[in-house]
């Protein structure tokens, strides 16, 4: 539910959007599969194995982080 309007948050395509908080860190490979297997789930925003780099800006400047090659 949204705090900025009445009712659920809905995408431009009419899909419900949900923010989920996990108390424990969950293996992203497992979480990716488990979420995609839930009936009715269209997609999620984990972006698992899709990002080629992350650009992080903070008090110590700009850092570019690349994924670890397996």
mmCIF file as Biopython writes it, N, C-alpha, C and O atoms, coordinates in Angstrom:
data_model
#
loop_
_atom_site.group_PDB
_atom_site.id
_atom_site.type_symbol
_atom_site.label_atom_id
_atom_site.label_alt_id
_atom_site.label_comp_id
_atom_site.label_asym_id
_atom_site.label_entity_id
_atom_site.label_seq_id
_atom_site.pdbx_PDB_ins_code
_atom_site.Cartn_x
_atom_site.Cartn_y
_atom_site.Cartn_z
_atom_site.occupancy
_atom_site.B_iso_or_equiv
_atom_site.auth_seq_id
_atom_site.auth_asym_id
_atom_site.pdbx_PDB_model_num
ATOM 1   N N  . UNK A ? 1  ? 0.844  -1.176  0.000   1.0 0.0 1  A 1 
ATOM 2   C CA . UNK A ? 1  ? 0.000  0.000   0.000   1.0 0.0 1  A 1 
ATOM 3   C C  . UNK A ? 1  ? 0.890  1.241   0.000   1.0 0.0 1  A 1 
ATOM 4   O O  . UNK A ? 1  ? 1.986  1.234   0.561   1.0 0.0 1  A 1 
ATOM 5   N N  . UNK A ? 2  ? 0.425  2.254   -0.607  1.0 0.0 2  A 1 
ATOM 6   C CA . UNK A ? 2  ? 1.205  3.481   -0.724  1.0 0.0 2  A 1 
ATOM 7   C C  . UNK A ? 2  ? 0.885  4.439   0.412   1.0 0.0 2  A 1 
ATOM 8   O O  . UNK A ? 2  ? -0.253 4.505   0.875   1.0 0.0 2  A 1 
ATOM 9   N N  . UNK A ? 3  ? 1.885  5.174   0.855   1.0 0.0 3  A 1 
ATOM 10  C CA . UNK A ? 3  ? 1.646  6.218   1.856   1.0 0.0 3  A 1 
ATOM 11  C C  . UNK A ? 3  ? 1.327  7.539   1.178   1.0 0.0 3  A 1 
ATOM 12  O O  . UNK A ? 3  ? 0.914  8.493   1.837   1.0 0.0 3  A 1 
ATOM 13  N N  . UNK A ? 4  ? 1.518  7.602   -0.150  1.0 0.0 4  A 1 
ATOM 14  C CA . UNK A ? 4  ? 1.309  8.841   -0.890  1.0 0.0 4  A 1 
ATOM 15  C C  . UNK A ? 4  ? -0.068 8.920   -1.551  1.0 0.0 4  A 1 
ATOM 16  O O  . UNK A ? 4  ? -0.447 9.979   -2.052  1.0 0.0 4  A 1 
ATOM 17  N N  . UNK A ? 5  ? -0.820 7.821   -1.561  1.0 0.0 5  A 1 
ATOM 18  C CA . UNK A ? 5  ? -2.145 7.817   -2.170  1.0 0.0 5  A 1 
ATOM 19  C C  . UNK A ? 5  ? -2.957 6.694   -1.566  1.0 0.0 5  A 1 
ATOM 20  O O  . UNK A ? 5  ? -2.420 5.874   -0.821  1.0 0.0 5  A 1 
ATOM 21  N N  . UNK A ? 6  ? -4.217 6.642   -1.867  1.0 0.0 6  A 1 
ATOM 22  C CA . UNK A ? 6  ? -5.070 5.569   -1.367  1.0 0.0 6  A 1 
ATOM 23  C C  . UNK A ? 6  ? -4.876 4.312   -2.205  1.0 0.0 6  A 1 
ATOM 24  O O  . UNK A ? 6  ? -4.869 4.376   -3.434  1.0 0.0 6  A 1 
ATOM 25  N N  . UNK A ? 7  ? -4.721 3.177   -1.546  1.0 0.0 7  A 1 
ATOM 26  C CA . UNK A ? 7  ? -4.652 1.914   -2.256  1.0 0.0 7  A 1 
ATOM 27  C C  . UNK A ? 7  ? -3.252 1.460   -2.598  1.0 0.0 7  A 1 
ATOM 28  O O  . UNK A ? 7  ? -2.251 2.031   -2.167  1.0 0.0 7  A 1 
ATOM 29  N N  . UNK A ? 8  ? -3.229 0.407   -3.393  1.0 0.0 8  A 1 
ATOM 30  C CA . UNK A ? 8  ? -1.972 -0.231  -3.779  1.0 0.0 8  A 1 
ATOM 31  C C  . UNK A ? 8  ? -1.244 0.586   -4.841  1.0 0.0 8  A 1 
ATOM 32  O O  . UNK A ? 8  ? -1.847 1.399   -5.542  1.0 0.0 8  A 1 
ATOM 33  N N  . UNK A ? 9  ? 0.058  0.356   -4.945  1.0 0.0 9  A 1 
ATOM 34  C CA . UNK A ? 9  ? 0.859  0.998   -5.990  1.0 0.0 9  A 1 
ATOM 35  C C  . UNK A ? 9  ? 0.739  0.129   -7.238  1.0 0.0 9  A 1 
ATOM 36  O O  . UNK A ? 9  ? 0.960  -1.081  -7.183  1.0 0.0 9  A 1 
ATOM 37  N N  . UNK A ? 10 ? 0.388  0.750   -8.365  1.0 0.0 10 A 1 
ATOM 38  C CA . UNK A ? 10 ? 0.157  0.028   -9.606  1.0 0.0 10 A 1 
ATOM 39  C C  . UNK A ? 10 ? 1.024  0.639   -10.703 1.0 0.0 10 A 1 
ATOM 40  O O  . UNK A ? 10 ? 1.141  1.860   -10.808 1.0 0.0 10 A 1 
ATOM 41  N N  . UNK A ? 11 ? 1.635  -0.231  -11.525 1.0 0.0 11 A 1 
ATOM 42  C CA . UNK A ? 11 ? 2.502  0.230   -12.614 1.0 0.0 11 A 1 
ATOM 43  C C  . UNK A ? 11 ? 1.670  0.823   -13.744 1.0 0.0 11 A 1 
ATOM 44  O O  . UNK A ? 11 ? 0.442  0.741   -13.739 1.0 0.0 11 A 1 
ATOM 45  N N  . UNK A ? 12 ? 2.360  1.424   -14.714 1.0 0.0 12 A 1 
ATOM 46  C CA . UNK A ? 12 ? 1.681  1.962   -15.890 1.0 0.0 12 A 1 
ATOM 47  C C  . UNK A ? 12 ? 0.941  0.879   -16.671 1.0 0.0 12 A 1 
ATOM 48  O O  . UNK A ? 12 ? -0.023 1.166   -17.382 1.0 0.0 12 A 1 
ATOM 49  N N  . UNK A ? 13 ? 1.398  -0.365  -16.535 1.0 0.0 13 A 1 
ATOM 50  C CA . UNK A ? 13 ? 0.756  -1.484  -17.235 1.0 0.0 13 A 1 
ATOM 51  C C  . UNK A ? 13 ? -0.345 -2.143  -16.415 1.0 0.0 13 A 1 
ATOM 52  O O  . UNK A ? 13 ? -0.923 -3.141  -16.846 1.0 0.0 13 A 1 
ATOM 53  N N  . UNK A ? 14 ? -0.644 -1.595  -15.232 1.0 0.0 14 A 1 
ATOM 54  C CA . UNK A ? 14 ? -1.716 -2.142  -14.404 1.0 0.0 14 A 1 
ATOM 55  C C  . UNK A ? 14 ? -1.295 -3.246  -13.466 1.0 0.0 14 A 1 
ATOM 56  O O  . UNK A ? 14 ? -2.148 -3.926  -12.896 1.0 0.0 14 A 1 
ATOM 57  N N  . UNK A ? 15 ? 0.008  -3.446  -13.290 1.0 0.0 15 A 1 
ATOM 58  C CA . UNK A ? 15 ? 0.503  -4.483  -12.386 1.0 0.0 15 A 1 
ATOM 59  C C  . UNK A ? 15 ? 0.719  -3.916  -10.991 1.0 0.0 15 A 1 
ATOM 60  O O  . UNK A ? 15 ? 1.127  -2.765  -10.837 1.0 0.0 15 A 1 
ATOM 61  N N  . UNK A ? 16 ? 0.443  -4.728  -9.977  1.0 0.0 16 A 1 
ATOM 62  C CA . UNK A ? 16 ? 0.705  -4.324  -8.600  1.0 0.0 16 A 1 
ATOM 63  C C  . UNK A ? 16 ? 2.206  -4.327  -8.350  1.0 0.0 16 A 1 
ATOM 64  O O  . UNK A ? 16 ? 2.913  -5.212  -8.831  1.0 0.0 16 A 1 
ATOM 65  N N  . UNK A ? 17 ? 2.699  -3.340  -7.600  1.0 0.0 17 A 1 
ATOM 66  C CA . UNK A ? 17 ? 4.105  -3.252  -7.236  1.0 0.0 17 A 1 
ATOM 67  C C  . UNK A ? 17 ? 4.228  -3.436  -5.728  1.0 0.0 17 A 1 
ATOM 68  O O  . UNK A ? 17 ? 3.394  -2.949  -4.965  1.0 0.0 17 A 1 
ATOM 69  N N  . UNK A ? 18 ? 5.268  -4.139  -5.305  1.0 0.0 18 A 1 
ATOM 70  C CA . UNK A ? 18 ? 5.466  -4.383  -3.875  1.0 0.0 18 A 1 
ATOM 71  C C  . UNK A ? 18 ? 6.926  -4.205  -3.508  1.0 0.0 18 A 1 
ATOM 72  O O  . UNK A ? 18 ? 7.813  -4.653  -4.235  1.0 0.0 18 A 1 
ATOM 73  N N  . UNK A ? 19 ? 7.178  -3.553  -2.385  1.0 0.0 19 A 1 
ATOM 74  C CA . UNK A ? 19 ? 8.520  -3.476  -1.804  1.0 0.0 19 A 1 
ATOM 75  C C  . UNK A ? 19 ? 8.588  -4.528  -0.714  1.0 0.0 19 A 1 
ATOM 76  O O  . UNK A ? 19 ? 7.721  -4.579  0.158   1.0 0.0 19 A 1 
ATOM 77  N N  . UNK A ? 20 ? 9.598  -5.357  -0.756  1.0 0.0 20 A 1 
ATOM 78  C CA . UNK A ? 20 ? 9.746  -6.442  0.209   1.0 0.0 20 A 1 
ATOM 79  C C  . UNK A ? 20 ? 11.037 -6.234  0.987   1.0 0.0 20 A 1 
ATOM 80  O O  . UNK A ? 20 ? 12.088 -5.973  0.402   1.0 0.0 20 A 1 
ATOM 81  N N  . UNK A ? 21 ? 10.953 -6.348  2.298   1.0 0.0 21 A 1 
ATOM 82  C CA . UNK A ? 21 ? 12.121 -6.234  3.168   1.0 0.0 21 A 1 
ATOM 83  C C  . UNK A ? 21 ? 12.444 -7.610  3.733   1.0 0.0 21 A 1 
ATOM 84  O O  . UNK A ? 21 ? 11.566 -8.273  4.286   1.0 0.0 21 A 1 
ATOM 85  N N  . UNK A ? 22 ? 13.695 -8.048  3.599   1.0 0.0 22 A 1 
ATOM 86  C CA . UNK A ? 22 ? 14.139 -9.320  4.151   1.0 0.0 22 A 1 
ATOM 87  C C  . UNK A ? 22 ? 15.056 -9.046  5.335   1.0 0.0 22 A 1 
ATOM 88  O O  . UNK A ? 22 ? 16.007 -8.273  5.214   1.0 0.0 22 A 1 
ATOM 89  N N  . UNK A ? 23 ? 14.785 -9.669  6.475   1.0 0.0 23 A 1 
ATOM 90  C CA . UNK A ? 23 ? 15.628 -9.487  7.650   1.0 0.0 23 A 1 
ATOM 91  C C  . UNK A ? 23 ? 16.961 -10.204 7.491   1.0 0.0 23 A 1 
ATOM 92  O O  . UNK A ? 23 ? 17.972 -9.750  8.027   1.0 0.0 23 A 1 
ATOM 93  N N  . UNK A ? 24 ? 16.979 -11.302 6.774   1.0 0.0 24 A 1 
ATOM 94  C CA . UNK A ? 24 ? 18.193 -12.081 6.560   1.0 0.0 24 A 1 
ATOM 95  C C  . UNK A ? 24 ? 18.607 -11.965 5.101   1.0 0.0 24 A 1 
ATOM 96  O O  . UNK A ? 24 ? 17.762 -11.867 4.211   1.0 0.0 24 A 1 
ATOM 97  N N  . UNK A ? 25 ? 19.908 -11.975 4.864   1.0 0.0 25 A 1 
ATOM 98  C CA . UNK A ? 25 ? 20.413 -11.954 3.493   1.0 0.0 25 A 1 
ATOM 99  C C  . UNK A ? 25 ? 20.103 -13.304 2.860   1.0 0.0 25 A 1 
ATOM 100 O O  . UNK A ? 25 ? 20.380 -14.355 3.437   1.0 0.0 25 A 1 
ATOM 101 N N  . UNK A ? 26 ? 19.528 -13.258 1.675   1.0 0.0 26 A 1 
ATOM 102 C CA . UNK A ? 26 ? 19.162 -14.473 0.964   1.0 0.0 26 A 1 
ATOM 103 C C  . UNK A ? 26 ? 20.025 -14.565 -0.286  1.0 0.0 26 A 1 
ATOM 104 O O  . UNK A ? 26 ? 20.256 -13.560 -0.959  1.0 0.0 26 A 1 
ATOM 105 N N  . UNK A ? 27 ? 20.499 -15.754 -0.596  1.0 0.0 27 A 1 
ATOM 106 C CA . UNK A ? 27 ? 21.315 -15.974 -1.785  1.0 0.0 27 A 1 
ATOM 107 C C  . UNK A ? 27 ? 20.536 -15.471 -3.002  1.0 0.0 27 A 1 
ATOM 108 O O  . UNK A ? 27 ? 19.434 -15.951 -3.268  1.0 0.0 27 A 1 
ATOM 109 N N  . UNK A ? 28 ? 21.107 -14.491 -3.756  1.0 0.0 28 A 1 
ATOM 110 C CA . UNK A ? 28 ? 20.353 -13.917 -4.874  1.0 0.0 28 A 1 
ATOM 111 C C  . UNK A ? 28 ? 20.011 -14.926 -5.963  1.0 0.0 28 A 1 
ATOM 112 O O  . UNK A ? 28 ? 18.978 -14.778 -6.617  1.0 0.0 28 A 1 
ATOM 113 N N  . UNK A ? 29 ? 20.831 -15.938 -6.181  1.0 0.0 29 A 1 
ATOM 114 C CA . UNK A ? 29 ? 20.527 -16.950 -7.195  1.0 0.0 29 A 1 
ATOM 115 C C  . UNK A ? 29 ? 19.266 -17.722 -6.810  1.0 0.0 29 A 1 
ATOM 116 O O  . UNK A ? 29 ? 18.401 -17.972 -7.650  1.0 0.0 29 A 1 
ATOM 117 N N  . UNK A ? 30 ? 19.172 -18.092 -5.547  1.0 0.0 30 A 1 
ATOM 118 C CA . UNK A ? 30 ? 17.999 -18.831 -5.061  1.0 0.0 30 A 1 
ATOM 119 C C  . UNK A ? 30 ? 16.777 -17.920 -5.048  1.0 0.0 30 A 1 
ATOM 120 O O  . UNK A ? 30 ? 15.703 -18.319 -5.499  1.0 0.0 30 A 1 
ATOM 121 N N  . UNK A ? 31 ? 16.928 -16.701 -4.536  1.0 0.0 31 A 1 
ATOM 122 C CA . UNK A ? 31 ? 15.810 -15.765 -4.476  1.0 0.0 31 A 1 
ATOM 123 C C  . UNK A ? 31 ? 15.275 -15.464 -5.871  1.0 0.0 31 A 1 
ATOM 124 O O  . UNK A ? 31 ? 14.060 -15.403 -6.063  1.0 0.0 31 A 1 
ATOM 125 N N  . UNK A ? 32 ? 16.154 -15.275 -6.843  1.0 0.0 32 A 1 
ATOM 126 C CA . UNK A ? 32 ? 15.768 -15.023 -8.225  1.0 0.0 32 A 1 
ATOM 127 C C  . UNK A ? 32 ? 14.847 -16.137 -8.733  1.0 0.0 32 A 1 
ATOM 128 O O  . UNK A ? 32 ? 13.794 -15.864 -9.309  1.0 0.0 32 A 1 
ATOM 129 N N  . UNK A ? 33 ? 15.247 -17.375 -8.519  1.0 0.0 33 A 1 
ATOM 130 C CA . UNK A ? 33 ? 14.461 -18.520 -8.990  1.0 0.0 33 A 1 
ATOM 131 C C  . UNK A ? 33 ? 13.148 -18.649 -8.242  1.0 0.0 33 A 1 
ATOM 132 O O  . UNK A ? 33 ? 12.101 -18.859 -8.854  1.0 0.0 33 A 1 
ATOM 133 N N  . UNK A ? 34 ? 13.196 -18.524 -6.917  1.0 0.0 34 A 1 
ATOM 134 C CA . UNK A ? 34 ? 11.992 -18.690 -6.105  1.0 0.0 34 A 1 
ATOM 135 C C  . UNK A ? 34 ? 10.932 -17.642 -6.476  1.0 0.0 34 A 1 
ATOM 136 O O  . UNK A ? 34 ? 9.756  -17.975 -6.622  1.0 0.0 34 A 1 
ATOM 137 N N  . UNK A ? 35 ? 11.344 -16.387 -6.626  1.0 0.0 35 A 1 
ATOM 138 C CA . UNK A ? 35 ? 10.383 -15.333 -6.965  1.0 0.0 35 A 1 
ATOM 139 C C  . UNK A ? 35 ? 9.781  -15.576 -8.346  1.0 0.0 35 A 1 
ATOM 140 O O  . UNK A ? 35 ? 8.571  -15.436 -8.524  1.0 0.0 35 A 1 
ATOM 141 N N  . UNK A ? 36 ? 10.601 -15.933 -9.314  1.0 0.0 36 A 1 
ATOM 142 C CA . UNK A ? 36 ? 10.092 -16.154 -10.676 1.0 0.0 36 A 1 
ATOM 143 C C  . UNK A ? 36 ? 9.160  -17.349 -10.768 1.0 0.0 36 A 1 
ATOM 144 O O  . UNK A ? 36 ? 8.374  -17.439 -11.711 1.0 0.0 36 A 1 
ATOM 145 N N  . UNK A ? 37 ? 9.225  -18.265 -9.818  1.0 0.0 37 A 1 
ATOM 146 C CA . UNK A ? 37 ? 8.362  -19.449 -9.827  1.0 0.0 37 A 1 
ATOM 147 C C  . UNK A ? 37 ? 7.010  -19.209 -9.163  1.0 0.0 37 A 1 
ATOM 148 O O  . UNK A ? 37 ? 6.140  -20.078 -9.223  1.0 0.0 37 A 1 
ATOM 149 N N  . UNK A ? 38 ? 6.813  -18.063 -8.537  1.0 0.0 38 A 1 
ATOM 150 C CA . UNK A ? 38 ? 5.536  -17.762 -7.875  1.0 0.0 38 A 1 
ATOM 151 C C  . UNK A ? 38 ? 4.498  -17.448 -8.955  1.0 0.0 38 A 1 
ATOM 152 O O  . UNK A ? 38 ? 4.708  -16.544 -9.764  1.0 0.0 38 A 1 
ATOM 153 N N  . UNK A ? 39 ? 3.380  -18.183 -8.978  1.0 0.0 39 A 1 
ATOM 154 C CA . UNK A ? 39 ? 2.351  -17.908 -9.983  1.0 0.0 39 A 1 
ATOM 155 C C  . UNK A ? 39 ? 1.843  -16.469 -9.875  1.0 0.0 39 A 1 
ATOM 156 O O  . UNK A ? 39 ? 1.556  -15.986 -8.779  1.0 0.0 39 A 1 
ATOM 157 N N  . UNK A ? 40 ? 1.735  -15.795 -11.006 1.0 0.0 40 A 1 
ATOM 158 C CA . UNK A ? 40 ? 1.247  -14.424 -11.042 1.0 0.0 40 A 1 
ATOM 159 C C  . UNK A ? 40 ? 2.333  -13.369 -11.019 1.0 0.0 40 A 1 
ATOM 160 O O  . UNK A ? 40 ? 2.067  -12.209 -11.333 1.0 0.0 40 A 1 
ATOM 161 N N  . UNK A ? 41 ? 3.560  -13.745 -10.654 1.0 0.0 41 A 1 
ATOM 162 C CA . UNK A ? 41 ? 4.664  -12.785 -10.660 1.0 0.0 41 A 1 
ATOM 163 C C  . UNK A ? 41 ? 5.089  -12.559 -12.107 1.0 0.0 41 A 1 
ATOM 164 O O  . UNK A ? 41 ? 5.421  -13.505 -12.821 1.0 0.0 41 A 1 
ATOM 165 N N  . UNK A ? 42 ? 5.076  -11.306 -12.529 1.0 0.0 42 A 1 
ATOM 166 C CA . UNK A ? 42 ? 5.488  -10.977 -13.891 1.0 0.0 42 A 1 
ATOM 167 C C  . UNK A ? 42 ? 7.001  -10.846 -13.947 1.0 0.0 42 A 1 
ATOM 168 O O  . UNK A ? 42 ? 7.636  -11.409 -14.838 1.0 0.0 42 A 1 
ATOM 169 N N  . UNK A ? 43 ? 7.584  -10.116 -13.016 1.0 0.0 43 A 1 
ATOM 170 C CA . UNK A ? 43 ? 9.034  -9.938  -12.969 1.0 0.0 43 A 1 
ATOM 171 C C  . UNK A ? 43 ? 9.407  -9.311  -11.644 1.0 0.0 43 A 1 
ATOM 172 O O  . UNK A ? 43 ? 8.534  -8.967  -10.848 1.0 0.0 43 A 1 
ATOM 173 N N  . UNK A ? 44 ? 10.683 -9.162  -11.404 1.0 0.0 44 A 1 
ATOM 174 C CA . UNK A ? 44 ? 11.184 -8.516  -10.195 1.0 0.0 44 A 1 
ATOM 175 C C  . UNK A ? 44 ? 12.335 -7.607  -10.582 1.0 0.0 44 A 1 
ATOM 176 O O  . UNK A ? 44 ? 12.767 -7.597  -11.735 1.0 0.0 44 A 1 
ATOM 177 N N  . UNK A ? 45 ? 12.826 -6.852  -9.628  1.0 0.0 45 A 1 
ATOM 178 C CA . UNK A ? 45 ? 13.908 -5.908  -9.936  1.0 0.0 45 A 1 
ATOM 179 C C  . UNK A ? 45 ? 15.207 -6.270  -9.220  1.0 0.0 45 A 1 
ATOM 180 O O  . UNK A ? 45 ? 15.944 -5.388  -8.777  1.0 0.0 45 A 1 
ATOM 181 N N  . UNK A ? 46 ? 15.483 -7.553  -9.110  1.0 0.0 46 A 1 
ATOM 182 C CA . UNK A ? 46 ? 16.768 -7.962  -8.539  1.0 0.0 46 A 1 
ATOM 183 C C  . UNK A ? 46 ? 17.899 -7.748  -9.537  1.0 0.0 46 A 1 
ATOM 184 O O  . UNK A ? 46 ? 19.048 -7.564  -9.137  1.0 0.0 46 A 1 
ATOM 185 N N  . UNK A ? 47 ? 17.594 -7.770  -10.809 1.0 0.0 47 A 1 
ATOM 186 C CA . UNK A ? 47 ? 18.579 -7.617  -11.869 1.0 0.0 47 A 1 
ATOM 187 C C  . UNK A ? 47 ? 19.736 -8.600  -11.690 1.0 0.0 47 A 1 
ATOM 188 O O  . UNK A ? 47 ? 20.895 -8.267  -11.939 1.0 0.0 47 A 1 
ATOM 189 N N  . UNK A ? 48 ? 19.406 -9.798  -11.260 1.0 0.0 48 A 1 
ATOM 190 C CA . UNK A ? 48 ? 20.408 -10.826 -10.995 1.0 0.0 48 A 1 
ATOM 191 C C  . UNK A ? 48 ? 21.146 -11.207 -12.268 1.0 0.0 48 A 1 
ATOM 192 O O  . UNK A ? 48 ? 20.525 -11.601 -13.255 1.0 0.0 48 A 1 
ATOM 193 N N  . UNK A ? 49 ? 22.458 -11.093 -12.251 1.0 0.0 49 A 1 
ATOM 194 C CA . UNK A ? 49 ? 23.365 -11.436 -13.346 1.0 0.0 49 A 1 
ATOM 195 C C  . UNK A ? 49 ? 23.137 -10.586 -14.596 1.0 0.0 49 A 1 
ATOM 196 O O  . UNK A ? 49 ? 23.527 -10.999 -15.688 1.0 0.0 49 A 1 
ATOM 197 N N  . UNK A ? 50 ? 22.514 -9.405  -14.466 1.0 0.0 50 A 1 
ATOM 198 C CA . UNK A ? 50 ? 22.289 -8.529  -15.605 1.0 0.0 50 A 1 
ATOM 199 C C  . UNK A ? 50 ? 23.203 -7.315  -15.604 1.0 0.0 50 A 1 
ATOM 200 O O  . UNK A ? 50 ? 23.581 -6.824  -16.668 1.0 0.0 50 A 1 
ATOM 201 N N  . UNK A ? 51 ? 23.558 -6.832  -14.436 1.0 0.0 51 A 1 
ATOM 202 C CA . UNK A ? 51 ? 24.373 -5.616  -14.344 1.0 0.0 51 A 1 
ATOM 203 C C  . UNK A ? 51 ? 25.803 -5.905  -14.780 1.0 0.0 51 A 1 
ATOM 204 O O  . UNK A ? 51 ? 26.373 -6.940  -14.434 1.0 0.0 51 A 1 
ATOM 205 N N  . UNK A ? 52 ? 26.375 -4.979  -15.545 1.0 0.0 52 A 1 
ATOM 206 C CA . UNK A ? 52 ? 27.771 -5.127  -15.962 1.0 0.0 52 A 1 
ATOM 207 C C  . UNK A ? 52 ? 28.703 -4.300  -15.082 1.0 0.0 52 A 1 
ATOM 208 O O  . UNK A ? 52 ? 29.915 -4.518  -15.075 1.0 0.0 52 A 1 
ATOM 209 N N  . UNK A ? 53 ? 28.133 -3.349  -14.337 1.0 0.0 53 A 1 
ATOM 210 C CA . UNK A ? 53 ? 28.923 -2.575  -13.377 1.0 0.0 53 A 1 
ATOM 211 C C  . UNK A ? 53 ? 27.974 -1.746  -12.518 1.0 0.0 53 A 1 
ATOM 212 O O  . UNK A ? 53 ? 26.817 -1.529  -12.879 1.0 0.0 53 A 1 
ATOM 213 N N  . UNK A ? 54 ? 28.481 -1.290  -11.382 1.0 0.0 54 A 1 
ATOM 214 C CA . UNK A ? 54 ? 27.745 -0.386  -10.496 1.0 0.0 54 A 1 
ATOM 215 C C  . UNK A ? 54 ? 28.609 0.848   -10.277 1.0 0.0 54 A 1 
ATOM 216 O O  . UNK A ? 54 ? 29.805 0.735   -10.007 1.0 0.0 54 A 1 
ATOM 217 N N  . UNK A ? 55 ? 28.012 2.006   -10.393 1.0 0.0 55 A 1 
ATOM 218 C CA . UNK A ? 55 ? 28.719 3.258   -10.134 1.0 0.0 55 A 1 
ATOM 219 C C  . UNK A ? 55 ? 28.190 3.791   -8.811  1.0 0.0 55 A 1 
ATOM 220 O O  . UNK A ? 55 ? 27.008 4.108   -8.682  1.0 0.0 55 A 1 
ATOM 221 N N  . UNK A ? 56 ? 29.081 3.884   -7.831  1.0 0.0 56 A 1 
ATOM 222 C CA . UNK A ? 56 ? 28.702 4.283   -6.477  1.0 0.0 56 A 1 
ATOM 223 C C  . UNK A ? 56 ? 29.366 5.615   -6.161  1.0 0.0 56 A 1 
ATOM 224 O O  . UNK A ? 56 ? 30.584 5.757   -6.279  1.0 0.0 56 A 1 
ATOM 225 N N  . UNK A ? 57 ? 28.561 6.582   -5.763  1.0 0.0 57 A 1 
ATOM 226 C CA . UNK A ? 57 ? 29.070 7.910   -5.426  1.0 0.0 57 A 1 
ATOM 227 C C  . UNK A ? 57 ? 28.874 8.116   -3.931  1.0 0.0 57 A 1 
ATOM 228 O O  . UNK A ? 57 ? 27.778 7.912   -3.409  1.0 0.0 57 A 1 
ATOM 229 N N  . UNK A ? 58 ? 29.934 8.518   -3.247  1.0 0.0 58 A 1 
ATOM 230 C CA . UNK A ? 58 ? 29.847 8.732   -1.819  1.0 0.0 58 A 1 
ATOM 231 C C  . UNK A ? 58 ? 30.830 9.794   -1.370  1.0 0.0 58 A 1 
ATOM 232 O O  . UNK A ? 58 ? 31.412 10.507  -2.188  1.0 0.0 58 A 1 
ATOM 233 N N  . UNK A ? 59 ? 31.008 9.889   -0.076  1.0 0.0 59 A 1 
ATOM 234 C CA . UNK A ? 59 ? 31.881 10.925  0.478   1.0 0.0 59 A 1 
ATOM 235 C C  . UNK A ? 59 ? 33.341 10.744  0.083   1.0 0.0 59 A 1 
ATOM 236 O O  . UNK A ? 59 ? 34.130 11.684  0.185   1.0 0.0 59 A 1 
ATOM 237 N N  . UNK A ? 60 ? 33.712 9.540   -0.368  1.0 0.0 60 A 1 
ATOM 238 C CA . UNK A ? 60 ? 35.093 9.282   -0.782  1.0 0.0 60 A 1 
ATOM 239 C C  . UNK A ? 60 ? 35.241 9.317   -2.299  1.0 0.0 60 A 1 
ATOM 240 O O  . UNK A ? 60 ? 36.243 8.841   -2.832  1.0 0.0 60 A 1 
ATOM 241 N N  . UNK A ? 61 ? 34.273 9.865   -2.987  1.0 0.0 61 A 1 
ATOM 242 C CA . UNK A ? 61 ? 34.364 9.987   -4.443  1.0 0.0 61 A 1 
ATOM 243 C C  . UNK A ? 61 ? 33.511 8.969   -5.168  1.0 0.0 61 A 1 
ATOM 244 O O  . UNK A ? 61 ? 32.517 8.469   -4.642  1.0 0.0 61 A 1 
ATOM 245 N N  . UNK A ? 62 ? 33.923 8.677   -6.389  1.0 0.0 62 A 1 
ATOM 246 C CA . UNK A ? 62 ? 33.181 7.774   -7.259  1.0 0.0 62 A 1 
ATOM 247 C C  . UNK A ? 62 ? 33.929 6.453   -7.361  1.0 0.0 62 A 1 
ATOM 248 O O  . UNK A ? 62 ? 35.140 6.433   -7.581  1.0 0.0 62 A 1 
ATOM 249 N N  . UNK A ? 63 ? 33.209 5.357   -7.203  1.0 0.0 63 A 1 
ATOM 250 C CA . UNK A ? 63 ? 33.782 4.019   -7.368  1.0 0.0 63 A 1 
ATOM 251 C C  . UNK A ? 63 ? 32.996 3.293   -8.445  1.0 0.0 63 A 1 
ATOM 252 O O  . UNK A ? 63 ? 31.772 3.404   -8.511  1.0 0.0 63 A 1 
ATOM 253 N N  . UNK A ? 64 ? 33.694 2.556   -9.281  1.0 0.0 64 A 1 
ATOM 254 C CA . UNK A ? 64 ? 33.053 1.693   -10.270 1.0 0.0 64 A 1 
ATOM 255 C C  . UNK A ? 64 ? 33.324 0.264   -9.840  1.0 0.0 64 A 1 
ATOM 256 O O  . UNK A ? 64 ? 34.480 -0.132  -9.687  1.0 0.0 64 A 1 
ATOM 257 N N  . UNK A ? 65 ? 32.270 -0.512  -9.646  1.0 0.0 65 A 1 
ATOM 258 C CA . UNK A ? 65 ? 32.389 -1.889  -9.170  1.0 0.0 65 A 1 
ATOM 259 C C  . UNK A ? 65 ? 31.947 -2.816  -10.293 1.0 0.0 65 A 1 
ATOM 260 O O  . UNK A ? 65 ? 30.880 -2.630  -10.878 1.0 0.0 65 A 1 
ATOM 261 N N  . UNK A ? 66 ? 32.768 -3.808  -10.591 1.0 0.0 66 A 1 
ATOM 262 C CA . UNK A ? 66 ? 32.455 -4.789  -11.628 1.0 0.0 66 A 1 
ATOM 263 C C  . UNK A ? 66 ? 32.139 -6.130  -10.970 1.0 0.0 66 A 1 
ATOM 264 O O  . UNK A ? 66 ? 32.662 -6.421  -9.895  1.0 0.0 66 A 1 
ATOM 265 N N  . UNK A ? 67 ? 31.299 -6.950  -11.592 1.0 0.0 67 A 1 
ATOM 266 C CA . UNK A ? 67 ? 30.992 -8.244  -11.003 1.0 0.0 67 A 1 
ATOM 267 C C  . UNK A ? 67 ? 32.213 -9.158  -10.960 1.0 0.0 67 A 1 
ATOM 268 O O  . UNK A ? 67 ? 33.118 -9.045  -11.786 1.0 0.0 67 A 1 
ATOM 269 N N  . UNK A ? 68 ? 32.225 -10.048 -10.003 1.0 0.0 68 A 1 
ATOM 270 C CA . UNK A ? 68 ? 33.294 -11.030 -9.877  1.0 0.0 68 A 1 
ATOM 271 C C  . UNK A ? 68 ? 33.048 -12.101 -10.935 1.0 0.0 68 A 1 
ATOM 272 O O  . UNK A ? 68 ? 31.941 -12.626 -11.050 1.0 0.0 68 A 1 
ATOM 273 N N  . UNK A ? 69 ? 34.066 -12.416 -11.691 1.0 0.0 69 A 1 
ATOM 274 C CA . UNK A ? 69 ? 33.942 -13.466 -12.725 1.0 0.0 69 A 1 
ATOM 275 C C  . UNK A ? 69 ? 34.097 -14.821 -12.069 1.0 0.0 69 A 1 
ATOM 276 O O  . UNK A ? 69 ? 35.026 -15.047 -11.294 1.0 0.0 69 A 1 
ATOM 277 N N  . UNK A ? 70 ? 33.178 -15.723 -12.385 1.0 0.0 70 A 1 
ATOM 278 C CA . UNK A ? 70 ? 33.218 -17.091 -11.803 1.0 0.0 70 A 1 
ATOM 279 C C  . UNK A ? 70 ? 33.840 -18.041 -12.761 1.0 0.0 70 A 1 
ATOM 280 O O  . UNK A ? 70 ? 33.965 -19.229 -12.461 1.0 0.0 70 A 1 
#
